[in-house]
Structures are given as C-alpha cells and as structure tokens.
Amino acid sequence: PGAEAVLEVIAAFCSDSDAAIAGIAFRHLLRRPWTGLPRILAKLANSDDPVLRAMATRRLASIGYDRLWAGWRRLNGDQRLATGRALIKIDPRFHHHLAERLAGDKREDTVQALAMIATLNQGHFFEKALAGLTHHDDARIVAAAAAALGSARGEDADKTLGRLLDHGDARVRANAVEALERHQSSRHVDRLIDMARSDENRPRANAIKSLLNLRAGDALDALGHMLHDAKSSHRVSALWLVEQMGVLNVAQDVAELSVADPDAKVRQRAHRVIQQLIDRLGGASHSTTLDLADASPRKAIPA
C-alpha cells in the first residue's frame, strides 16, 4: 500500500482506548508531512485524554487559521465544524483574521468568509459587517450574507432579513427565509404567506416550510397547491419540502404525482418520497400500504 494508506491505518490507532498506543500513533503522524493531519488534529483537540488534547491543540494552533482557510473547500461539513470550533477556542485572533477576509476586495474571499461565518455560527460577532454586505451590488454576496445572519440573534438582524424578503434575487429571498426560521421569528408571517402563494420555487418552498414550523397561515393548503403547480420545478421543490419535513398530511398528493405526473423526474422523486412516508407510517412492519394505482391526478394550479 502507498504511504497515504499506511498513515491512514496508523491514524486509526489515535482513537485507541489505550492512551499510550494512541500517543505513539499520534507522535508518529506529527513527524510526517501527511495531508490527513488537520483532520486528526481537529478530532484529538476534543479528546478526553488531556495529553493528546494538549498535543493536538498546540499543533493546531501552529497550523492555525491560514491552513483552515486554504483547505476549507476540501473539508466536509463535520471536518469544517470540528476544525473551526477547535481554532475558535485556541486562537484569540480567529475572528480578526476572518474579519480581514470579509473586508477584502476579492469576491471569492468574501463569499468564503461568509460561508465560514454561517457554518461556524459566528454571525453575532459580525452582525454590523453582515448587515452592510446586504447592500452589496453582487447578489451572490448578499445571499451569503443573509445566510450568515441566521446566527446573529439581534433585533437588527431580524429587521435586515425582513428587508431581504423583498430582494430582487430569489437566492437572497430564500436564504433570508431560512435565516429567519433559525431565529424562530414570527415577525414577518404576512410576507411569508405571500411568498408561499407566489414566488420562485426555492423561496416559495422555504416560506411554506417556515410557516409549517410556525404553525401559521394556511401552510398545508399552500403546500398542496405547490405540489400541483403547473411548473415542474415547483413540484420538485414541494416534494423536497415534504421529504425534509415528513409531512404525512399530503401523502395522497405525493402518491398521485408518483404515478400521474407528466414529468418523469417528478414521478421518480415522488415515488422516493412516498416510500419514505410509508416508512414513517410504519412500513411493512405495520402492513401499511397505499394503493398507488388508484391515485388520480388533481388539476394543476395555474402558474
């Protein structure tokens, strides 16, 4: 096997229940130029063993923010969270470094900084800067700023997100709805009800999802209309919502789509969702079945 494969095997011993064995494996890895080291450091920085934790923390601090920044796109969600949280604990200048990237003149740097703020739930440290970026002329930056504001809990952040519900870009509106849902805010219910009736597919689905969680408006009725919208993109987004939330109330609607929708992609997605709903109802262990052959399509709601 190659050197990388051998080091992966050694890395597995870093989780050994015997701290001595774990320490030997970890020290070996520290002496090697291995691409997987940051992942192990992030894991061991939260180890129950104080010696391993101290060793990992010292090395992680020396690698620091620059290494995280450079490798951010290659890390999966769990790795981003583990590494970022560990650095926040040990690097007193972490937020300063991130603020410098946020204020830079490179578009991609700004977008990545915003993604890091959102992923690591650090919006409360940057609320003023995030609010300023919502006035940017680049819709991608505004959308990313809206997502990051989901972890800023202040009333001003709530007002800023409310303003973005009327932004001209659908990505911005969709992210603003998701961020407000994280705030558990009911301040903008009337606007969400309007969006649930008529908006582009993603913000519309997010608005219905938020209303369902808030138990506000005719959310189930709005979902039913979206499942039978004339536009297939809206039907797919509605199915995504049913899948995410497991909305059993619309099982019959989903069954209809799985056998009678004119779009093959919609039928396939609906079939997958209806199977998941059946599992939620108890699946085969409770002999729960739906006779899909009897499903008859409902007339589409005009766009």
Disulfide bonds with the S-S distance in Angstrom:
none
